[in-house]
Amino acid sequence: MSPESPRAAAVFQRLAALSRKPARPPAVASQFWSDPYISDHILHAHLDPDSDAGSRPPERIREEVRWIIAHLGWSYLLRGAVKPPGPLVLDLGCGPGLYAKEFSRYGMRVVGMDFSPAAIDHARRLNRRDKRCTFVHGDMTRKAYPTGIDGATMIYGTFGSLSDRGIGAVLQRLHRVLRPKGRFVFDLFGEEWARRHALSEQWYHVRKDGFWMPEGHFVLEGSWQYNAQQTIFNVYLLVDEHGGVQRQLVRHRWFSDEPLRALLAQHGFSLVQQVPVDADWRMVVAQKQPLP
Ligand SMILES: C[S@@+](CC[C@H](N)C(=O)[O-])C[C@H]1O[C@@H](n2cnc3c(N)ncnc32)[C@H](O)[C@@H]1O
């Protein structure tokens, strides 16, 4: 055996510490979407019409937008009966602005918010000639929301990626700016989906231009399951060429009815309706209520 180098020992210890599953689900997950390099990569997935990795396929988005408009309470827009200015919707986690573009076709005004720089840049470019759409770069759990909002959306699993604290921060902000009885439509994946997407333990080497970083690195991946909290974290340990080690955590949280109802009620929202879309996904309609 060669004498142990202090550097190698430090890498080993860091890996050991980062791979240890905490007793309770960590309060924060990684904010990898906001990393400029990663956000560029994700944008390609969003814009690939044949992949549903970032956004749903275009035809499905068009269908979904009509459903959302009807369930925000604005079916008249679908009949082309809009009187400007149309209702103002806040699209939380708007990604590259694909939904905003569709909402605007029905005369709605849209504020999209997202903390991915590449997604927001693209959303601004895509909707640059449309005065009805504006985009804010920022973390929806920290940033103040624009006032005078008539309805809100959060689409493609983002609700299930947030911690209870993050969801609380979003609902509190939304409650402040949403008009009385205004609606919030979002989607949720189910337990089966979360379990199917849980990573098995494995490792691999990426030569360059990987998802997480441009230079060569090793990925050690697996998952932490917290059944009582209805949460699975996918865990990625990344070891770069210089022996740097970092961890990325991706939260997948599913909800049964009661915890969801309670979480919404705690922040002044009632659960109006839940509609299954397919075996994995359901749409949720919540409504602002007066706070007690
Ligand atoms: C799966 S993508 C969906 C994007 C878009 N709704 C769509 O379906 O095309 C989730 C989006 O939420 C954004 N996001 C996640 N957490 C966020 C946060 N805390 N603040 C702002 N944006 C967030 C990500 O950057 C990403 O663009």
The ligand as an ORCA input file, in Angstrom:
! r2SCAN-3c Opt
* xyz 0 1
  C     -39.829     21.346    -15.326
  S     -39.504     23.034    -15.661
  C     -41.061     23.582    -16.279
  C     -41.017     24.880    -17.046
  C     -42.346     25.355    -17.639
  N     -43.380     25.489    -16.642
  C     -42.775     24.420    -18.728
  O     -43.531     23.473    -18.448
  O     -42.354     24.643    -19.891
  C     -39.459     23.761    -14.033
  C     -39.053     25.214    -14.062
  O     -39.196     25.758    -12.746
  C     -38.105     26.608    -12.492
  N     -37.942     26.712    -11.028
  C     -37.788     25.695    -10.138
  N     -37.671     26.173     -8.878
  C     -37.750     27.528     -8.984
  C     -37.682     28.587     -8.054
  N     -37.503     28.342     -6.740
  N     -37.803     29.855     -8.498
  C     -37.962     30.109     -9.832
  N     -38.017     29.150    -10.760
  C     -37.924     27.871    -10.363
  C     -36.934     25.961    -13.207
  O     -35.896     26.870    -13.473
  C     -37.607     25.432    -14.463
  O     -37.536     26.363    -15.517
*
